[in-house]
Amino acid sequence: MSHHPALGHLLAPILGSADEGALGISLDGKIEGWSHGAEQLYGYTSQEMTGQPLIRLVPLYELPAMELMLSKAAVGDFRRWENTERLHKNGSRIPVNATWLPIRGEQGAVNGILEFGRPRPSRGDVPADRTLSLILEQMPGFLWTTDQALRITSNRGSGFFLPQAHSMDFVGRTVGEFLECYDLHATPLAEHCDALRGLSSHFEYSWRKRALEIRLEPLRTPSGQISGCLGLAVDVTSRKKSERQALYEARHDALTGLANYREFMDRLEREVHRTERSHHFFTLLLLDVDDLKRINDLQGHLAGNRALHRVADVLTEHCRSTDLAARYGGDEFAVVLIDSDKGMAEHVAQRIEMGLRADKEKPPLSVSIGIAVYPGDGRTPPELIDAADRQLYRRKRSRDTRAISASD
């Protein structure tokens, strides 16, 4: 197995005089030097371990921390010491206090790591402090503490919304720099200031197109004095997207994509309350697709569904973004025209009828339309719907009468 003889040559004077468990490690995780102290501590000879991967000495649960240490060492970022464990040749686990120092070449670049391991008393299979450290490092969230000046004093977590963020990377920065907010009266800085006064908070914050759920607590000393803030952020972007999708599906018709009956009734109720306060007008159109049953009977329900979709497309085209077009029932549609009067409603109705006549797709479609104006035709949703419905069916009966006369 190949290794780095130049690195081993640099390490030789250090390892030769080391009584503790010292070993040299290359940045790709190979052992390049092995001291007499390491032989005594771990049971392997230098011949057995030189050129071997470091993972031979590392328990499985320590691998993530080891890989993180190597990746950060490559860019000159060192965790100076840590309580960890190593494997003895006989298979037992040895609790050690590990200290790491960089090994630099002539140009100053980091070429490897020098690890000094000192045995420490065992506390069981997995040390409690190390277990907690691993949990915090891999926690699917982001945890931070601040001082009273709102400067970050520690941060842990997997950095789910900051892929390159590791433990302690934000220490020394202000919360404002971290969360990109500089107004002490705006979220989330206002909540941090509240925490310094002893108040807890739980809120959502939009950050870099992500939705974060943040909990803030006062950070207290053992004597109970507030020394800063303790914050925890969890990325809830996927959950919020699922919630929005579920809400959309609950309030929209699956076939046409228009608002459904529930959304229509809620919007109509809100519009009544709004216009009561503003003293403006609005209008309601109810539309019934003519002869849809005949289309279903002669051409099948796929053609009938397509007819409904064509009507929905025309409504969408001729409604403003502030209006609401809805599928009111099986072959019935509704349009709420915001800030409109009867003249505007009749103009929109004519455009809808013309849009359907201009549609060249077969079979040709037409609709019967009834109009109600708030408040002249009613002051409640049921009154407005009833007024528009009566006008719709007067027009439908008139159309049917003309059709019968023309056939005679």
N, C-alpha and C positions, 0 to 999 in steps of 0.2 A: 504494500500500500504506500503510495507516494506521500511525502510530506515536505516541509520547508526546512532544509538543512541550515540555511542562513539564519533563520529565526532561532533554531536550536543552538547555533554558535553564539548568538547574542545572549542567550539565556544561561549558557553554561556556567559563567562565574557566579550568577545569582543563585542558581539551583544547587550548585555544588556546596554552598555555604549555608543553605537554609535548613534549619532543624524542623520547622513546621511543614505541613503538607503543601508545598509549593509546586505549582505546575504551570508551564507555559502553554497557551492556547492560541492557535491561529484563528483568523476571522471566519474561516469556513468550518470551525468547530473541531479541528484536529489537535491532539495533544502533541506538542513539539518539545517539551522538556518535563522532566520528572525528578523531583528531589528525593534525597534519602528520607526526609521527613514524610513525603507522600507515600513512599514505600512502607514506612512504619504505620502510617495512618490507614492506608487503604488496602495493604496486603499485596499489591502488585509490584513487580520490579520495573525498573526503567525500560528494560528490553521488552517487557510484555506490553507496555502502554504507549511508548513513543510511536507516533504515527497513527494511533488508534483514535476513533471519534470520541469526543467527550461524553457522548450519550451513554457510553459504557459505565460511567460513574454516576449518571443522573437518573433518579426515579421518574416514572412516567408523569406523575403529577407536577414535577418540577420542570418538565420540558418547555412549556410555554414561557416561563420566566427566563430560562436559559436562552431560548431563541430570541426573546426580546432584548436581553442583555447583549447578545452578539450583534444584533442589527443596530442597536444604538451605539455600540462601541465603534462600529465602522465609520460613524460620522463624528466621533470624538465625544459622545455623550455617555458618561459613566455613572452608574450607581456604585458608590464607593464601597459599601458593605451590605451584607444581608445575612439573616439567619436562614439557612437552607439545609439540605441533606445530600449526602453522597452515598454511593453503594460500596461496600467492602467486597473483597474478592470472594468471601464466603457467602455472599448474598444478603448479609445484614445491612441495615440502614444506619448511617452515622450522622448524627446532628452536628453541624459545623457552623462556625462563624466565618463566612467567606468575605475576603477583602479583595477587590480587583484594582489593578493599576494598568495604565496603558503602556504598551511597548511601542516606541516610535522609531522609525528609520532615520536616515541621515537628513531627509527632506522634511522631517517633522510629521509625516503621515503615520497614522496608527497602523502597525503591522500585526499586532496581536495583543493578548491580554495576559497579565501575570496574576494568577489566583493564589492567595494564601488561605489555607483552610486550617482552622483551629477547632479541635473537638469541644463540644459543649454538652452539658447534661441533657439527656433525652427526656422529653415530655410525652412520649407515646409515639405511635406510628407516624402521625402527621402533626407537627407542632401547631398549637392553636394560633399563635401569632402569624405563622406562615400561611396557615389555611385562610385566616381573615384577609391577609394581604392578597392572596390569590383571588379570593372572592371579589375584593374591591377592584383589582386590576381587570377582571373579566366581567364585571357587572354590566349588564346591557343597559347602561345609562351613563350619566355623567354627574359626579359628585364633586362639590368644591366647598372650600371654606374661605372666608375673608377676614381681614382685620377690620377695625372700626373706620378705616379710611377707604373701605371697600376694595382693597387690594387682595388678590387671591394669594392665600398662604399655602394651599394644597389643592390638588385635583386628582381624582382617580376615576376609573371606569374605562370601558372599552372604546370610548370615543366614536360611538356609532354615527354621529353626524359630523365628526371631524376625523376622517380615516387615518390621518397622520398624527393624531393627538395621543400622547402616552402620558403615563403618570408624571405629574409635576411640570408638564410642559408650559402651563400657563401661570406658574408661580411668579409673582411680581407684577403681573398685569392687573389693571383695574377691571372690575366687572363690566364697566362700560365698554372697554376695549374688547373684552371677551364676547359679550352679547351684542355688540355694535349698537349701543344706545348711550346717549350723552345728556339726556334730559332727566334730572333728578325727580321730576314730577311725573314722568311717564313710566309705564311698564317696560322693563322689569326693575329699573333702578328705584322706583318709588317703593316697591315691595321690599327691596333690600334695606332701604332707609327705615321702613316699618319694623323689620326684623331687629334692627339696632335699638328700637324702642320697646322690644319685647313682644312684637306681634307676629303671629304665624300667618302664612298665606299659601294659597293653592290656586294656580291660574294657568292659562294657556298663553303661549307667546309664539308669534310667527317670526321665523328666523331663516333667512336664505332659502325660502320656498319650502321650509320644513315647519311642521307643527310640533312644538315642544310643550309638554305638560311639566310644570315646574312647581316644586314645593320648597318653601323657604321657612327656616326656623332660626331663632336667635342661637348663636353659638356661645355657650356659657363655660366659664372656668369651673374647676371643682368647688369653688366657694359660691358659685351661683351668679357671678358677675358676667354681664354680656361683654364678650370680647370680639364679636364679629357676627358673621352670618354662616349658616350651613345650608347649602342649596343642592337639590337633586333634580336633574332634568331627564325626562324620558321622551324619546321620539315617538309621537303618536300619529305621524303623518299617514301611515297606512290605515290606521283605525279611523281617522277622520275622513279619509277618502271613502272607506267602506260605509261609514255612516251617511255621508252625503249621497252616495249611490243608492243606499237603501231608502233614504228620504225621497230622492228623485223618483225611484220606482214606485214608492207608495203614493205619490201624488201625480203621476203621469200615466197616460194610457199607453199600454205596451204596443198596441197596433199602430197608432197614428203618431205617437210622440207628443201629443198635445196634453195639456193639463187634464186630469180626470175630474169626475164629479165632486170628489172631496175637496180638491184644490179650488175648483170653481166656486163652490159654496163658501169656502173660507175667504176667498178673495172678494166675493160679492159682499159678504158681511163686513169685511174691513173697509171696502169702498163706501158702503153706506155710512159707517161711522166717520170716515174721513170727510166726506162731503157734508155731513151734518155740522162739522166744525168749520169747514172752509166755505160753506154756502156755494159750492160749485155744482155743476151738473155732471152727470155721466149717463150713458145709455147702455142698454142691454139688447143684444141680438140673440134670438133663438132661431136655429136653422134646422130644417128637416129635409133629409135627402129624399127626393121624389123617386118613387118606384124602386126602392132598393130591394124590396121583397121579390119583385119581378126579375131583377137582375140575378138574385140568388137562385130563384127557381129555374131560370132559363140557362144561366151560364155557370152556376155553381158558386159556392161560398168564397172561393179564391178570388173570383171576379168581384164579388160583393166587398171583400176586404180591400181589394185594390181600389174600388170606387171610394171607400171611406178614406183611404190614404190620399187619393187625388183631391178630395174635398179639403182635407187637412192641409195639403200643400198650398191650395189657393188661399185659405184663411191665413196661413202664416205669411204669405206674400203680401197680403193686403191689410195686415194689422201692424200698428206701430209696436216698437219694443216695449212701450209702457202699457199696452193693452194685454188682455189675456184671452187666448183662444183655447177652448176646452171641448172635449168630447163629453157631451152631457148625458147621453144614453146610447142605445144601440145604433140608431140612425140619426140621432139628434146631436147638434153641436150648439155651442154658445160662445158669444164674444162679449167681453166687457170692455167698452170704449171709454177710457179715462178722459175726463175734462172734455166732454163732447155734448152736443145738443142734438135735437131730432134731425135737423138738416144734415149734419155731419154723419149721423147714423144711416140716414137714407142714402147718402153718397157712398158710404162704405158698402152698404148692401148692394147697390148697383154695381160697384166694382167687383164684388164677389160673384155676382150673377154673370157679369161680362167675362170674368176670368174663367168660369166654368164653360161658357159658350166658346171661348177661344181655345179650350183644350181639345186637341184633335184626337186624343185617345178614345177608343171605343170601349163600352157604349157611351154615348153622350150623357152628360149628367146635368141635373138642375136641382135647385133647392127652393123650398118655400121659407120665407123669412118673416119673423115677427119682431117688432121693435117696442121697447118700453123705455121711458125717460124718467130719471129720478129728478125731482120728487113728484112731478105731475102725474105719473102713472102708478106711483106707489112709493112708500117710505121704508118698506122692509123687503128683504129678499123674496119671501113668498109672494108678496103683492106684485113685485116687478116681474117675477117669473110668470105669474098667472096672467098679467096683462099682455106680455109678449106672446105667451102661448095662445091666448084667445085670438090675437091678431094673426098669428101664424096659421091657425086652422081656418080662419075666415078666408085667407088668401089661398090655402090649399083647396078648400071647397070651391072657391071661385075658379081656380085653375081646372079642377076636375069637371066642373059644369061646362066650362068652355071646351074642354076636350071631348065631352059627350056630344055637345052641340055640333062640333066640327065633324065628328064621325057620322052624325045623322045626315 
